[in-house]
Amino acid sequence: MTDQFIDRRNEEFAAYLQCDALLVEEVYTTSAIAVIPDPEEAQETRQTLETYKVAIKHFERFEAALEQLPDVERGVFKIQKDHWSETILDLKKGLLSSFMVSQKRKERAAGQGRTNHQANAIAEFVAQVFEKLNKPITFGISGHGEGPNTDFGKAVKKCLGIYDVRAAPIKTMHYSTSRTKPAASFELVEDGKLADWRRPAEAAFSRRKTHNPNWS
């Protein structure tokens, strides 16, 4: 027995592969999955950035307004101990720092849409687990449909389901009508479809084939 925490999803994936859950957990902790925002988080990050931009503009107006104070009053700022104005610089630094952190999150999610970076990270994670297990990383599509016909492709598809990796949520506007109340609009948010396995699996397979031309 071990006291080490293992993500439930990693345990489920290890059970599917019939391998040690600790091995899957170790690969997971060094993979990009945990730092890649999912599509919904990517949308929230864009909204966060816009909010910070507005706040920064208001803060700049606030600073500009204070600059209009008479010289004597602005001098008071500098000589009074523990004056509230001493917090202005720290507040601005904190606001800009939060903005930069959100900007980096957005960069990690760049290209969300047709390219699902979280799905790509999952496929790369699966490939790394396969390498640890000395399993072949191959790619193929079933002739009876669009499903995978190799163990690697099947594992990527399974892992996407385990981690519930989806396309961006679908948002639609609806309008309610009533004889006694004016029409009101409301937004309905539905989960996006599960991410498709094909592009991410093929990309992970191709990266290894490109780096190792003699590898098959």
matplotlib code that plots the C-alpha trace (Angstrom):
import matplotlib.pyplot as plt

x = [0.0, 1.1, -0.1, 0.7, -2.3, -3.3, -5.8, -9.0, -8.8, -5.3, -6.4, -9.1, -6.8, -4.2, -6.9, -7.8, -4.2, -3.7, -0.6, 0.7, -1.4, 1.8, 3.4, 0.5, 0.4, 4.1, 3.8, 0.7, 2.5, 5.2, 2.8, 1.2, -2.4, -2.6, -1.5, -3.6, -6.9, -10.0, -12.2, -14.6, -11.7, -10.2, -13.4, -13.4, -9.8, -10.7, -13.4, -11.0, -8.5, -11.1, -12.2, -8.6, -8.0, -11.1, -9.9, -6.4, -7.9, -10.0, -6.9, -4.9, -7.8, -7.7, -3.9, -4.4, -7.1, -4.9, -2.2, -4.6, -4.4, -2.5, 1.2, 0.8, -1.8, 0.4, 3.3, 1.2, 1.0, 4.7, 5.2, 2.2, 3.0, 0.8, -1.2, -3.7, -1.8, 1.1, -1.0, -1.5, 1.8, 1.2, -2.3, -1.2, 1.6, -0.9, -3.4, -0.8, 0.6, -2.9, -3.3, 0.0, -0.9, -4.2, -2.3, -0.1, -3.1, -4.6, -1.3, -1.4, -5.0, -4.2, -5.8, -8.8, -11.4, -10.5, -7.4, -8.1, -4.9, -6.1, -7.0, -3.5, -2.0, -4.0, -2.7, 0.9, 0.3, -1.0, 2.0, 4.4, 2.7, 3.0, 6.7, 7.1, 5.3, 7.3, 4.0, 4.0, 2.6, 0.8, -2.1, -4.9, -8.6, -11.2, -12.4, -16.0, -16.2, -14.1, -13.0, -9.3, -8.0, -4.8, -4.2, -2.7, -5.6, -8.1, -6.2, -6.3, -10.1, -10.6, -8.5, -10.3, -13.5, -12.0, -10.8, -14.0, -12.1, -14.7, -15.0, -16.0, -19.4, -22.3, -24.0, -27.4, -29.7, -33.4, -36.3, -39.3, -42.6, -45.5, -48.8, -48.2, -44.4, -42.2, -40.1, -36.9, -33.7, -31.6, -28.5, -28.5, -25.1, -24.7, -21.6, -19.5, -19.1, -16.3, -13.1, -12.3, -9.5, -8.2, -6.2, -4.5, -3.6, -2.2, -0.2, 1.4, 2.2, 3.6, 5.9, 7.6, 7.8, 9.3, 11.9, 12.8, 12.6, 13.6, 11.0, 7.8]
y = [0.0, 3.6, 6.9, 8.7, 10.4, 9.1, 11.0, 8.9, 9.4, 8.1, 5.0, 4.4, 4.8, 2.5, -0.1, 0.2, -0.3, -3.0, -1.3, 0.3, 3.4, 5.0, 4.9, 6.7, 9.2, 10.0, 10.6, 12.8, 15.0, 15.9, 16.3, 19.4, 18.3, 20.1, 23.5, 23.4, 25.2, 23.3, 25.2, 26.5, 27.9, 29.4, 31.4, 32.5, 33.6, 35.8, 37.4, 37.8, 39.6, 42.0, 42.8, 43.4, 45.7, 47.8, 47.9, 49.0, 51.8, 53.0, 52.9, 55.0, 57.5, 57.5, 58.2, 61.0, 62.6, 62.6, 64.4, 67.3, 67.9, 71.1, 70.7, 71.2, 68.4, 66.1, 66.9, 65.9, 62.4, 62.1, 63.3, 61.7, 58.4, 55.4, 57.6, 55.7, 57.0, 54.7, 51.7, 53.1, 51.7, 48.3, 48.1, 48.9, 46.3, 43.7, 44.5, 44.3, 41.0, 39.4, 40.6, 39.0, 35.7, 35.6, 36.5, 33.5, 31.3, 32.7, 31.9, 28.3, 28.1, 29.8, 28.2, 26.8, 26.0, 23.5, 22.8, 21.5, 21.9, 19.9, 17.0, 17.2, 17.2, 14.1, 12.3, 13.2, 12.0, 8.6, 8.4, 9.0, 6.3, 3.9, 4.7, 3.8, 0.5, -0.2, -0.3, 0.5, 4.0, 3.4, 5.1, 3.8, 4.2, 1.4, 0.6, 0.4, 3.9, 6.6, 4.8, 3.8, 0.4, 0.5, 0.1, 3.6, 5.2, 3.3, 4.4, 8.1, 7.9, 6.2, 8.7, 11.7, 10.2, 9.5, 13.1, 14.4, 16.6, 18.5, 21.1, 24.6, 24.9, 25.8, 29.0, 30.0, 32.9, 32.2, 34.5, 33.9, 35.5, 36.2, 37.9, 39.7, 40.4, 41.8, 39.5, 38.4, 36.9, 34.2, 32.3, 28.5, 26.8, 23.2, 21.1, 20.7, 17.2, 15.0, 15.9, 13.8, 11.3, 11.4, 14.6, 14.5, 10.8, 11.3, 14.4, 12.4, 9.5, 11.9, 13.7, 10.4, 9.3, 12.7, 12.6, 9.0, 8.5, 4.8, 4.2, 2.3]
z = [0.0, -0.5, 0.9, -2.4, -3.9, -7.3, -9.5, -9.8, -13.6, -13.7, -11.8, -14.3, -17.2, -15.6, -15.1, -18.8, -19.8, -17.1, -15.7, -12.5, -11.6, -10.1, -13.5, -15.1, -12.2, -12.6, -16.3, -15.7, -13.2, -15.7, -18.7, -20.0, -19.2, -15.9, -17.3, -20.5, -20.0, -21.3, -23.8, -21.2, -19.1, -22.2, -22.8, -19.1, -19.5, -22.5, -20.4, -17.5, -19.7, -21.0, -17.4, -16.3, -19.4, -18.3, -14.7, -15.8, -18.0, -15.0, -12.8, -15.3, -15.3, -11.5, -11.5, -14.1, -12.0, -8.9, -11.0, -11.2, -7.5, -6.4, -5.8, -2.1, -1.7, -3.8, -1.5, 1.5, 0.0, 0.2, 3.8, 5.6, 7.1, 6.2, 3.8, 1.6, -1.4, -0.6, -1.7, -5.2, -6.6, -5.0, -6.3, -9.8, -9.7, -8.4, -11.1, -13.9, -12.4, -12.5, -16.0, -17.1, -15.4, -17.3, -20.5, -20.1, -19.6, -22.8, -24.6, -23.4, -24.8, -28.1, -31.0, -29.1, -31.7, -34.4, -32.5, -29.0, -27.1, -24.1, -26.4, -27.9, -24.4, -23.6, -26.7, -25.9, -22.3, -23.6, -26.0, -23.1, -21.0, -24.0, -24.3, -20.6, -21.2, -24.4, -26.3, -30.0, -30.9, -34.2, -35.9, -38.0, -38.7, -38.7, -42.2, -40.8, -39.5, -38.0, -34.9, -34.1, -35.1, -33.1, -29.4, -29.2, -31.0, -28.8, -25.7, -26.7, -27.4, -24.0, -22.2, -23.7, -22.3, -18.9, -18.6, -20.2, -22.7, -24.8, -27.4, -26.3, -24.7, -27.1, -26.1, -27.6, -26.8, -26.2, -25.5, -23.2, -23.8, -21.4, -21.7, -18.4, -18.6, -21.3, -23.4, -21.6, -23.1, -21.4, -22.4, -22.6, -22.2, -23.3, -23.0, -26.2, -27.7, -26.5, -28.3, -31.3, -30.9, -34.5, -34.9, -31.5, -31.9, -35.4, -34.2, -31.4, -33.8, -36.4, -34.0, -33.1, -36.7, -37.7, -35.0, -35.7, -39.6, -39.2, -36.6, -37.5]

ax = plt.figure().add_subplot(projection="3d")
ax.plot(x, y, z, "-o")
ax.set_aspect("equal")
plt.show()
